[in-house]
Amino acid sequence: MNIFVGNLNKKTTANHLFQLFLQFGKVISVRILRDNQTGYSLGCGYIEMDSQAGSAAIQNLHEMFFMNTYMEVNEVPIGG
């Protein structure tokens, strides 16, 4: 399952997200989107997990206050 994570604090790292999502099951990959010119975080990214773990993560983490902001956590539609 691919999961979109938005409204991230610009200082959030891939490791922060990995550790947060790991409590729900195996994390396959974490990617934070960055500006090509500056390398700065765009405040969003993607997590890949198995379906059961991903569903639990979405249910528990959507709109959670994390690193001084409320995260948006949603499943990426198939083909999206």
PDB file of N, CA, C and O in Angstrom:
ATOM      1  N   MET A   1       0.851  -1.172   0.000  1.00  0.00           N
ATOM      2  CA  MET A   1       0.000   0.000   0.000  1.00  0.00           C
ATOM      3  C   MET A   1       0.894   1.231   0.000  1.00  0.00           C
ATOM      4  O   MET A   1       1.852   1.312   0.768  1.00  0.00           O
ATOM      5  N   ASN A   2       0.577   2.184  -0.861  1.00  0.00           N
ATOM      6  CA  ASN A   2       1.284   3.461  -0.888  1.00  0.00           C
ATOM      7  C   ASN A   2       0.468   4.487  -0.119  1.00  0.00           C
ATOM      8  O   ASN A   2      -0.748   4.590  -0.285  1.00  0.00           O
ATOM      9  N   ILE A   3       1.156   5.240   0.722  1.00  0.00           N
ATOM     10  CA  ILE A   3       0.515   6.206   1.605  1.00  0.00           C
ATOM     11  C   ILE A   3       1.126   7.581   1.367  1.00  0.00           C
ATOM     12  O   ILE A   3       2.347   7.738   1.359  1.00  0.00           O
ATOM     13  N   PHE A   4       0.265   8.571   1.173  1.00  0.00           N
ATOM     14  CA  PHE A   4       0.707   9.952   1.063  1.00  0.00           C
ATOM     15  C   PHE A   4       0.708  10.565   2.452  1.00  0.00           C
ATOM     16  O   PHE A   4      -0.246  10.401   3.213  1.00  0.00           O
ATOM     17  N   VAL A   5       1.782  11.270   2.781  1.00  0.00           N
ATOM     18  CA  VAL A   5       1.876  11.972   4.056  1.00  0.00           C
ATOM     19  C   VAL A   5       2.130  13.442   3.738  1.00  0.00           C
ATOM     20  O   VAL A   5       3.156  13.789   3.153  1.00  0.00           O
ATOM     21  N   GLY A   6       1.199  14.295   4.123  1.00  0.00           N
ATOM     22  CA  GLY A   6       1.323  15.717   3.824  1.00  0.00           C
ATOM     23  C   GLY A   6       1.314  16.580   5.061  1.00  0.00           C
ATOM     24  O   GLY A   6       1.099  16.110   6.178  1.00  0.00           O
ATOM     25  N   ASN A   7       1.552  17.855   4.832  1.00  0.00           N
ATOM     26  CA  ASN A   7       1.594  18.858   5.888  1.00  0.00           C
ATOM     27  C   ASN A   7       2.663  18.527   6.926  1.00  0.00           C
ATOM     28  O   ASN A   7       2.455  18.696   8.128  1.00  0.00           O
ATOM     29  N   LEU A   8       3.808  18.053   6.443  1.00  0.00           N
ATOM     30  CA  LEU A   8       4.914  17.718   7.335  1.00  0.00           C
ATOM     31  C   LEU A   8       5.702  18.962   7.709  1.00  0.00           C
ATOM     32  O   LEU A   8       5.819  19.902   6.922  1.00  0.00           O
ATOM     33  N   ASN A   9       6.233  18.953   8.904  1.00  0.00           N
ATOM     34  CA  ASN A   9       7.190  19.962   9.313  1.00  0.00           C
ATOM     35  C   ASN A   9       8.384  19.851   8.366  1.00  0.00           C
ATOM     36  O   ASN A   9       8.798  18.741   8.031  1.00  0.00           O
ATOM     37  N   LYS A  10       8.933  20.958   7.938  1.00  0.00           N
ATOM     38  CA  LYS A  10      10.047  20.951   6.977  1.00  0.00           C
ATOM     39  C   LYS A  10      11.289  20.252   7.536  1.00  0.00           C
ATOM     40  O   LYS A  10      12.172  19.861   6.772  1.00  0.00           O
ATOM     41  N   LYS A  11      11.365  20.092   8.850  1.00  0.00           N
ATOM     42  CA  LYS A  11      12.513  19.430   9.469  1.00  0.00           C
ATOM     43  C   LYS A  11      12.308  17.924   9.651  1.00  0.00           C
ATOM     44  O   LYS A  11      13.199  17.234  10.146  1.00  0.00           O
ATOM     45  N   THR A  12      11.151  17.418   9.256  1.00  0.00           N
ATOM     46  CA  THR A  12      10.883  15.984   9.367  1.00  0.00           C
ATOM     47  C   THR A  12      11.792  15.222   8.408  1.00  0.00           C
ATOM     48  O   THR A  12      11.899  15.570   7.232  1.00  0.00           O
ATOM     49  N   THR A  13      12.443  14.186   8.917  1.00  0.00           N
ATOM     50  CA  THR A  13      13.325  13.363   8.089  1.00  0.00           C
ATOM     51  C   THR A  13      12.652  12.034   7.752  1.00  0.00           C
ATOM     52  O   THR A  13      11.635  11.668   8.341  1.00  0.00           O
ATOM     53  N   ALA A  14      13.235  11.329   6.802  1.00  0.00           N
ATOM     54  CA  ALA A  14      12.739  10.000   6.454  1.00  0.00           C
ATOM     55  C   ALA A  14      12.808   9.085   7.672  1.00  0.00           C
ATOM     56  O   ALA A  14      11.925   8.251   7.868  1.00  0.00           O
ATOM     57  N   ASN A  15      13.839   9.231   8.486  1.00  0.00           N
ATOM     58  CA  ASN A  15      13.967   8.395   9.677  1.00  0.00           C
ATOM     59  C   ASN A  15      12.856   8.688  10.685  1.00  0.00           C
ATOM     60  O   ASN A  15      12.341   7.765  11.316  1.00  0.00           O
ATOM     61  N   HIS A  16      12.480   9.958  10.846  1.00  0.00           N
ATOM     62  CA  HIS A  16      11.351  10.290  11.732  1.00  0.00           C
ATOM     63  C   HIS A  16      10.101   9.528  11.295  1.00  0.00           C
ATOM     64  O   HIS A  16       9.422   8.906  12.111  1.00  0.00           O
ATOM     65  N   LEU A  17       9.805   9.587   9.985  1.00  0.00           N
ATOM     66  CA  LEU A  17       8.605   8.913   9.474  1.00  0.00           C
ATOM     67  C   LEU A  17       8.731   7.401   9.588  1.00  0.00           C
ATOM     68  O   LEU A  17       7.767   6.719   9.937  1.00  0.00           O
ATOM     69  N   PHE A  18       9.917   6.876   9.296  1.00  0.00           N
ATOM     70  CA  PHE A  18      10.130   5.431   9.404  1.00  0.00           C
ATOM     71  C   PHE A  18       9.804   4.961  10.816  1.00  0.00           C
ATOM     72  O   PHE A  18       9.065   3.993  10.994  1.00  0.00           O
ATOM     73  N   GLN A  19      10.348   5.639  11.813  1.00  0.00           N
ATOM     74  CA  GLN A  19      10.123   5.245  13.209  1.00  0.00           C
ATOM     75  C   GLN A  19       8.652   5.382  13.605  1.00  0.00           C
ATOM     76  O   GLN A  19       8.127   4.539  14.332  1.00  0.00           O
ATOM     77  N   LEU A  20       7.990   6.428  13.135  1.00  0.00           N
ATOM     78  CA  LEU A  20       6.585   6.649  13.460  1.00  0.00           C
ATOM     79  C   LEU A  20       5.695   5.555  12.871  1.00  0.00           C
ATOM     80  O   LEU A  20       4.820   5.029  13.559  1.00  0.00           O
ATOM     81  N   PHE A  21       5.917   5.213  11.603  1.00  0.00           N
ATOM     82  CA  PHE A  21       5.073   4.236  10.919  1.00  0.00           C
ATOM     83  C   PHE A  21       5.432   2.797  11.291  1.00  0.00           C
ATOM     84  O   PHE A  21       4.597   1.902  11.159  1.00  0.00           O
ATOM     85  N   LEU A  22       6.650   2.567  11.749  1.00  0.00           N
ATOM     86  CA  LEU A  22       7.109   1.222  12.097  1.00  0.00           C
ATOM     87  C   LEU A  22       6.262   0.581  13.194  1.00  0.00           C
ATOM     88  O   LEU A  22       6.158  -0.644  13.250  1.00  0.00           O
ATOM     89  N   GLN A  23       5.662   1.380  14.058  1.00  0.00           N
ATOM     90  CA  GLN A  23       4.845   0.827  15.144  1.00  0.00           C
ATOM     91  C   GLN A  23       3.610   0.087  14.624  1.00  0.00           C
ATOM     92  O   GLN A  23       2.978  -0.659  15.371  1.00  0.00           O
ATOM     93  N   PHE A  24       3.263   0.291  13.343  1.00  0.00           N
ATOM     94  CA  PHE A  24       2.083  -0.361  12.766  1.00  0.00           C
ATOM     95  C   PHE A  24       2.433  -1.561  11.893  1.00  0.00           C
ATOM     96  O   PHE A  24       1.540  -2.284  11.452  1.00  0.00           O
ATOM     97  N   GLY A  25       3.715  -1.781  11.638  1.00  0.00           N
ATOM     98  CA  GLY A  25       4.138  -2.921  10.833  1.00  0.00           C
ATOM     99  C   GLY A  25       5.342  -2.574   9.981  1.00  0.00           C
ATOM    100  O   GLY A  25       5.925  -1.497  10.104  1.00  0.00           O
ATOM    101  N   LYS A  26       5.701  -3.505   9.118  1.00  0.00           N
ATOM    102  CA  LYS A  26       6.892  -3.355   8.285  1.00  0.00           C
ATOM    103  C   LYS A  26       6.758  -2.171   7.327  1.00  0.00           C
ATOM    104  O   LYS A  26       5.783  -2.052   6.584  1.00  0.00           O
ATOM    105  N   VAL A  27       7.761  -1.306   7.367  1.00  0.00           N
ATOM    106  CA  VAL A  27       7.843  -0.173   6.446  1.00  0.00           C
ATOM    107  C   VAL A  27       8.771  -0.584   5.309  1.00  0.00           C
ATOM    108  O   VAL A  27       9.938  -0.903   5.538  1.00  0.00           O
ATOM    109  N   ILE A  28       8.255  -0.575   4.092  1.00  0.00           N
ATOM    110  CA  ILE A  28       9.038  -0.985   2.928  1.00  0.00           C
ATOM    111  C   ILE A  28       9.909   0.159   2.435  1.00  0.00           C
ATOM    112  O   ILE A  28      11.084  -0.042   2.126  1.00  0.00           O
ATOM    113  N   SER A  29       9.345   1.355   2.359  1.00  0.00           N
ATOM    114  CA  SER A  29      10.135   2.509   1.916  1.00  0.00           C
ATOM    115  C   SER A  29       9.526   3.804   2.429  1.00  0.00           C
ATOM    116  O   SER A  29       8.335   3.882   2.727  1.00  0.00           O
ATOM    117  N   VAL A  30      10.378   4.819   2.523  1.00  0.00           N
ATOM    118  CA  VAL A  30       9.975   6.167   2.926  1.00  0.00           C
ATOM    119  C   VAL A  30      10.664   7.141   1.977  1.00  0.00           C
ATOM    120  O   VAL A  30      11.858   7.024   1.705  1.00  0.00           O
ATOM    121  N   ARG A  31       9.890   8.104   1.476  1.00  0.00           N
ATOM    122  CA  ARG A  31      10.476   9.109   0.584  1.00  0.00           C
ATOM    123  C   ARG A  31       9.855  10.461   0.901  1.00  0.00           C
ATOM    124  O   ARG A  31       8.635  10.617   0.864  1.00  0.00           O
ATOM    125  N   ILE A  32      10.695  11.426   1.209  1.00  0.00           N
ATOM    126  CA  ILE A  32      10.243  12.800   1.410  1.00  0.00           C
ATOM    127  C   ILE A  32      10.553  13.564   0.128  1.00  0.00           C
ATOM    128  O   ILE A  32      11.674  13.512  -0.379  1.00  0.00           O
ATOM    129  N   LEU A  33       9.556  14.274  -0.391  1.00  0.00           N
ATOM    130  CA  LEU A  33       9.760  15.048  -1.610  1.00  0.00           C
ATOM    131  C   LEU A  33      10.554  16.307  -1.286  1.00  0.00           C
ATOM    132  O   LEU A  33      10.318  16.973  -0.279  1.00  0.00           O
ATOM    133  N   ARG A  34      11.512  16.615  -2.176  1.00  0.00           N
ATOM    134  CA  ARG A  34      12.394  17.763  -1.967  1.00  0.00           C
ATOM    135  C   ARG A  34      12.445  18.635  -3.212  1.00  0.00           C
ATOM    136  O   ARG A  34      12.282  18.152  -4.333  1.00  0.00           O
ATOM    137  N   ASP A  35      12.673  19.913  -3.003  1.00  0.00           N
ATOM    138  CA  ASP A  35      12.848  20.856  -4.100  1.00  0.00           C
ATOM    139  C   ASP A  35      14.138  20.499  -4.848  1.00  0.00           C
ATOM    140  O   ASP A  35      15.186  20.322  -4.227  1.00  0.00           O
ATOM    141  N   ASN A  36      14.063  20.395  -6.160  1.00  0.00           N
ATOM    142  CA  ASN A  36      15.230  20.018  -6.964  1.00  0.00           C
ATOM    143  C   ASN A  36      16.355  21.044  -6.890  1.00  0.00           C
ATOM    144  O   ASN A  36      17.528  20.680  -6.968  1.00  0.00           O
ATOM    145  N   GLN A  37      16.018  22.302  -6.743  1.00  0.00           N
ATOM    146  CA  GLN A  37      17.023  23.364  -6.712  1.00  0.00           C
ATOM    147  C   GLN A  37      17.690  23.498  -5.344  1.00  0.00           C
ATOM    148  O   GLN A  37      18.914  23.586  -5.248  1.00  0.00           O
ATOM    149  N   THR A  38      16.882  23.513  -4.294  1.00  0.00           N
ATOM    150  CA  THR A  38      17.412  23.801  -2.955  1.00  0.00           C
ATOM    151  C   THR A  38      17.671  22.556  -2.112  1.00  0.00           C
ATOM    152  O   THR A  38      18.485  22.587  -1.189  1.00  0.00           O
ATOM    153  N   GLY A  39      16.980  21.460  -2.428  1.00  0.00           N
ATOM    154  CA  GLY A  39      17.091  20.259  -1.608  1.00  0.00           C
ATOM    155  C   GLY A  39      16.224  20.303  -0.360  1.00  0.00           C
ATOM    156  O   GLY A  39      16.198  19.345   0.412  1.00  0.00           O
ATOM    157  N   TYR A  40      15.510  21.413  -0.155  1.00  0.00           N
ATOM    158  CA  TYR A  40      14.649  21.538   1.014  1.00  0.00           C
ATOM    159  C   TYR A  40      13.391  20.687   0.861  1.00  0.00           C
ATOM    160  O   TYR A  40      12.895  20.468  -0.244  1.00  0.00           O
ATOM    161  N   SER A  41      12.897  20.221   1.988  1.00  0.00           N
ATOM    162  CA  SER A  41      11.670  19.428   2.007  1.00  0.00           C
ATOM    163  C   SER A  41      10.495  20.232   1.476  1.00  0.00           C
ATOM    164  O   SER A  41      10.376  21.429   1.735  1.00  0.00           O
ATOM    165  N   LEU A  42       9.626  19.554   0.726  1.00  0.00           N
ATOM    166  CA  LEU A  42       8.388  20.166   0.250  1.00  0.00           C
ATOM    167  C   LEU A  42       7.241  19.949   1.240  1.00  0.00           C
ATOM    168  O   LEU A  42       6.112  20.372   0.992  1.00  0.00           O
ATOM    169  N   GLY A  43       7.535  19.290   2.359  1.00  0.00           N
ATOM    170  CA  GLY A  43       6.524  19.092   3.396  1.00  0.00           C
ATOM    171  C   GLY A  43       5.582  17.931   3.135  1.00  0.00           C
ATOM    172  O   GLY A  43       4.501  17.858   3.720  1.00  0.00           O
ATOM    173  N   CYS A  44       5.993  17.019   2.253  1.00  0.00           N
ATOM    174  CA  CYS A  44       5.163  15.847   1.987  1.00  0.00           C
ATOM    175  C   CYS A  44       6.043  14.695   1.530  1.00  0.00           C
ATOM    176  O   CYS A  44       7.210  14.879   1.182  1.00  0.00           O
ATOM    177  N   GLY A  45       5.460  13.511   1.538  1.00  0.00           N
ATOM    178  CA  GLY A  45       6.216  12.346   1.122  1.00  0.00           C
ATOM    179  C   GLY A  45       5.332  11.129   0.981  1.00  0.00           C
ATOM    180  O   GLY A  45       4.105  11.211   1.050  1.00  0.00           O
ATOM    181  N   TYR A  46       5.984   9.997   0.782  1.00  0.00           N
ATOM    182  CA  TYR A  46       5.279   8.739   0.565  1.00  0.00           C
ATOM    183  C   TYR A  46       5.894   7.643   1.416  1.00  0.00           C
ATOM    184  O   TYR A  46       7.109   7.580   1.601  1.00  0.00           O
ATOM    185  N   ILE A  47       5.031   6.786   1.928  1.00  0.00           N
ATOM    186  CA  ILE A  47       5.420   5.612   2.702  1.00  0.00           C
ATOM    187  C   ILE A  47       4.852   4.403   1.973  1.00  0.00           C
ATOM    188  O   ILE A  47       3.724   4.449   1.482  1.00  0.00           O
ATOM    189  N   GLU A  48       5.617   3.330   1.900  1.00  0.00           N
ATOM    190  CA  GLU A  48       5.096   2.074   1.364  1.00  0.00           C
ATOM    191  C   GLU A  48       5.116   1.038   2.480  1.00  0.00           C
ATOM    192  O   GLU A  48       6.143   0.811   3.121  1.00  0.00           O
ATOM    193  N   MET A  49       3.951   0.408   2.702  1.00  0.00           N
ATOM    194  CA  MET A  49       3.784  -0.622   3.728  1.00  0.00           C
ATOM    195  C   MET A  49       2.864  -1.697   3.171  1.00  0.00           C
ATOM    196  O   MET A  49       2.237  -1.496   2.131  1.00  0.00           O
ATOM    197  N   ASP A  50       2.775  -2.857   3.863  1.00  0.00           N
ATOM    198  CA  ASP A  50       1.775  -3.834   3.435  1.00  0.00           C
ATOM    199  C   ASP A  50       0.392  -3.285   3.780  1.00  0.00           C
ATOM    200  O   ASP A  50       0.269  -2.369   4.593  1.00  0.00           O
ATOM    201  N   SER A  51      -0.639  -3.842   3.162  1.00  0.00           N
ATOM    202  CA  SER A  51      -1.996  -3.282   3.261  1.00  0.00           C
ATOM    203  C   SER A  51      -2.530  -3.206   4.684  1.00  0.00           C
ATOM    204  O   SER A  51      -3.084  -2.181   5.080  1.00  0.00           O
ATOM    205  N   GLN A  52      -2.370  -4.274   5.457  1.00  0.00           N
ATOM    206  CA  GLN A  52      -2.917  -4.289   6.813  1.00  0.00           C
ATOM    207  C   GLN A  52      -2.230  -3.250   7.692  1.00  0.00           C
ATOM    208  O   GLN A  52      -2.895  -2.509   8.415  1.00  0.00           O
ATOM    209  N   ALA A  53      -0.906  -3.195   7.631  1.00  0.00           N
ATOM    210  CA  ALA A  53      -0.160  -2.220   8.426  1.00  0.00           C
ATOM    211  C   ALA A  53      -0.463  -0.805   7.958  1.00  0.00           C
ATOM    212  O   ALA A  53      -0.606   0.106   8.773  1.00  0.00           O
ATOM    213  N   GLY A  54      -0.559  -0.622   6.647  1.00  0.00           N
ATOM    214  CA  GLY A  54      -0.849   0.697   6.094  1.00  0.00           C
ATOM    215  C   GLY A  54      -2.207   1.216   6.520  1.00  0.00           C
ATOM    216  O   GLY A  54      -2.349   2.392   6.855  1.00  0.00           O
ATOM    217  N   SER A  55      -3.198   0.352   6.508  1.00  0.00           N
ATOM    218  CA  SER A  55      -4.545   0.753   6.934  1.00  0.00           C
ATOM    219  C   SER A  55      -4.550   1.183   8.394  1.00  0.00           C
ATOM    220  O   SER A  55      -5.186   2.176   8.749  1.00  0.00           O
ATOM    221  N   ALA A  56      -3.847   0.445   9.235  1.00  0.00           N
ATOM    222  CA  ALA A  56      -3.767   0.799  10.658  1.00  0.00           C
ATOM    223  C   ALA A  56      -3.042   2.129  10.838  1.00  0.00           C
ATOM    224  O   ALA A  56      -3.445   2.952  11.660  1.00  0.00           O
ATOM    225  N   ALA A  57      -1.984   2.336  10.079  1.00  0.00           N
ATOM    226  CA  ALA A  57      -1.233   3.592  10.174  1.00  0.00           C
ATOM    227  C   ALA A  57      -2.103   4.775   9.765  1.00  0.00           C
ATOM    228  O   ALA A  57      -2.118   5.801  10.445  1.00  0.00           O
ATOM    229  N   ILE A  58      -2.826   4.636   8.658  1.00  0.00           N
ATOM    230  CA  ILE A  58      -3.698   5.717   8.191  1.00  0.00           C
ATOM    231  C   ILE A  58      -4.754   6.037   9.244  1.00  0.00           C
ATOM    232  O   ILE A  58      -4.986   7.202   9.566  1.00  0.00           O
ATOM    233  N   GLN A  59      -5.381   5.011   9.770  1.00  0.00           N
ATOM    234  CA  GLN A  59      -6.447   5.203  10.757  1.00  0.00           C
ATOM    235  C   GLN A  59      -5.934   5.917  12.008  1.00  0.00           C
ATOM    236  O   GLN A  59      -6.633   6.750  12.584  1.00  0.00           O
ATOM    237  N   ASN A  60      -4.717   5.589  12.422  1.00  0.00           N
ATOM    238  CA  ASN A  60      -4.191   6.133  13.672  1.00  0.00           C
ATOM    239  C   ASN A  60      -3.413   7.438  13.528  1.00  0.00           C
ATOM    240  O   ASN A  60      -3.327   8.211  14.481  1.00  0.00           O
ATOM    241  N   LEU A  61      -2.848   7.692  12.353  1.00  0.00           N
ATOM    242  CA  LEU A  61      -1.964   8.842  12.206  1.00  0.00           C
ATOM    243  C   LEU A  61      -2.570  10.029  11.461  1.00  0.00           C
ATOM    244  O   LEU A  61      -2.044  11.139  11.547  1.00  0.00           O
ATOM    245  N   HIS A  62      -3.671   9.816  10.728  1.00  0.00           N
ATOM    246  CA  HIS A  62      -4.276  10.934   9.996  1.00  0.00           C
ATOM    247  C   HIS A  62      -4.693  12.025  10.976  1.00  0.00           C
ATOM    248  O   HIS A  62      -5.395  11.770  11.954  1.00  0.00           O
ATOM    249  N   GLU A  63      -4.245  13.242  10.691  1.00  0.00           N
ATOM    250  CA  GLU A  63      -4.511  14.424  11.513  1.00  0.00           C
ATOM    251  C   GLU A  63      -3.857  14.362  12.892  1.00  0.00           C
ATOM    252  O   GLU A  63      -4.274  15.066  13.812  1.00  0.00           O
ATOM    253  N   MET A  64      -2.834  13.519  13.033  1.00  0.00           N
ATOM    254  CA  MET A  64      -2.073  13.466  14.277  1.00  0.00           C
ATOM    255  C   MET A  64      -1.130  14.668  14.337  1.00  0.00           C
ATOM    256  O   MET A  64      -0.549  15.062  13.326  1.00  0.00           O
ATOM    257  N   PHE A  65      -0.987  15.242  15.524  1.00  0.00           N
ATOM    258  CA  PHE A  65      -0.058  16.348  15.740  1.00  0.00           C
ATOM    259  C   PHE A  65       1.332  15.754  15.873  1.00  0.00           C
ATOM    260  O   PHE A  65       1.607  15.019  16.822  1.00  0.00           O
ATOM    261  N   PHE A  66       2.211  16.066  14.930  1.00  0.00           N
ATOM    262  CA  PHE A  66       3.556  15.486  14.883  1.00  0.00           C
ATOM    263  C   PHE A  66       4.544  16.573  14.482  1.00  0.00           C
ATOM    264  O   PHE A  66       4.398  17.188  13.426  1.00  0.00           O
ATOM    265  N   MET A  67       5.528  16.808  15.302  1.00  0.00           N
ATOM    266  CA  MET A  67       6.555  17.821  15.053  1.00  0.00           C
ATOM    267  C   MET A  67       5.926  19.188  14.757  1.00  0.00           C
ATOM    268  O   MET A  67       6.293  19.865  13.797  1.00  0.00           O
ATOM    269  N   ASN A  68       4.981  19.569  15.601  1.00  0.00           N
ATOM    270  CA  ASN A  68       4.343  20.894  15.571  1.00  0.00           C
ATOM    271  C   ASN A  68       3.423  21.151  14.387  1.00  0.00           C
ATOM    272  O   ASN A  68       3.204  22.306  14.019  1.00  0.00           O
ATOM    273  N   THR A  69       2.883  20.108  13.787  1.00  0.00           N
ATOM    274  CA  THR A  69       1.917  20.276  12.709  1.00  0.00           C
ATOM    275  C   THR A  69       0.994  19.060  12.660  1.00  0.00           C
ATOM    276  O   THR A  69       1.352  17.981  13.131  1.00  0.00           O
ATOM    277  N   TYR A  70      -0.177  19.243  12.095  1.00  0.00           N
ATOM    278  CA  TYR A  70      -1.116  18.133  11.951  1.00  0.00           C
ATOM    279  C   TYR A  70      -0.891  17.468  10.598  1.00  0.00           C
ATOM    280  O   TYR A  70      -1.082  18.090   9.553  1.00  0.00           O
ATOM    281  N   MET A  71      -0.484  16.205  10.624  1.00  0.00           N
ATOM    282  CA  MET A  71      -0.187  15.472   9.390  1.00  0.00           C
ATOM    283  C   MET A  71      -1.450  15.061   8.658  1.00  0.00           C
ATOM    284  O   MET A  71      -2.492  14.806   9.263  1.00  0.00           O
ATOM    285  N   GLU A  72      -1.330  15.006   7.358  1.00  0.00           N
ATOM    286  CA  GLU A  72      -2.364  14.434   6.495  1.00  0.00           C
ATOM    287  C   GLU A  72      -1.829  13.069   6.063  1.00  0.00           C
ATOM    288  O   GLU A  72      -0.740  12.989   5.493  1.00  0.00           O
ATOM    289  N   VAL A  73      -2.568  12.009   6.321  1.00  0.00           N
ATOM    290  CA  VAL A  73      -2.123  10.652   5.989  1.00  0.00           C
ATOM    291  C   VAL A  73      -3.255   9.946   5.258  1.00  0.00           C
ATOM    292  O   VAL A  73      -4.310   9.690   5.839  1.00  0.00           O
ATOM    293  N   ASN A  74      -3.037   9.630   3.984  1.00  0.00           N
ATOM    294  CA  ASN A  74      -4.076   9.013   3.156  1.00  0.00           C
ATOM    295  C   ASN A  74      -3.483   7.978   2.215  1.00  0.00           C
ATOM    296  O   ASN A  74      -2.321   8.070   1.818  1.00  0.00           O
ATOM    297  N   GLU A  75      -4.300   6.990   1.863  1.00  0.00           N
ATOM    298  CA  GLU A  75      -3.881   5.997   0.881  1.00  0.00           C
ATOM    299  C   GLU A  75      -3.820   6.644  -0.500  1.00  0.00           C
ATOM    300  O   GLU A  75      -4.688   7.433  -0.872  1.00  0.00           O
ATOM    301  N   VAL A  76      -2.783   6.296  -1.247  1.00  0.00           N
ATOM    302  CA  VAL A  76      -2.679   6.744  -2.632  1.00  0.00           C
ATOM    303  C   VAL A  76      -3.538   5.803  -3.465  1.00  0.00           C
ATOM    304  O   VAL A  76      -3.344   4.589  -3.407  1.00  0.00           O
ATOM    305  N   PRO A  77      -4.485   6.333  -4.241  1.00  0.00           N
ATOM    306  CA  PRO A  77      -5.334   5.463  -5.069  1.00  0.00           C
ATOM    307  C   PRO A  77      -4.490   4.656  -6.061  1.00  0.00           C
ATOM    308  O   PRO A  77      -3.466   5.137  -6.545  1.00  0.00           O
ATOM    309  N   ILE A  78      -4.919   3.446  -6.354  1.00  0.00           N
ATOM    310  CA  ILE A  78      -4.213   2.614  -7.334  1.00  0.00           C
ATOM    311  C   ILE A  78      -4.169   3.366  -8.654  1.00  0.00           C
ATOM    312  O   ILE A  78      -5.187   3.862  -9.137  1.00  0.00           O
ATOM    313  N   GLY A  79      -2.983   3.443  -9.227  1.00  0.00           N
ATOM    314  CA  GLY A  79      -2.795   4.187 -10.463  1.00  0.00           C
ATOM    315  C   GLY A  79      -2.563   5.668 -10.221  1.00  0.00           C
ATOM    316  O   GLY A  79      -2.391   6.439 -11.164  1.00  0.00           O
ATOM    317  N   GLY A  80      -2.558   6.066  -8.941  1.00  0.00           N
ATOM    318  CA  GLY A  80      -2.395   7.483  -8.603  1.00  0.00           C
ATOM    319  C   GLY A  80      -0.998   7.846  -8.236  1.00  0.00           C
ATOM    320  O   GLY A  80      -0.722   9.006  -7.930  1.00  0.00           O
TER     321      GLY A  80
END
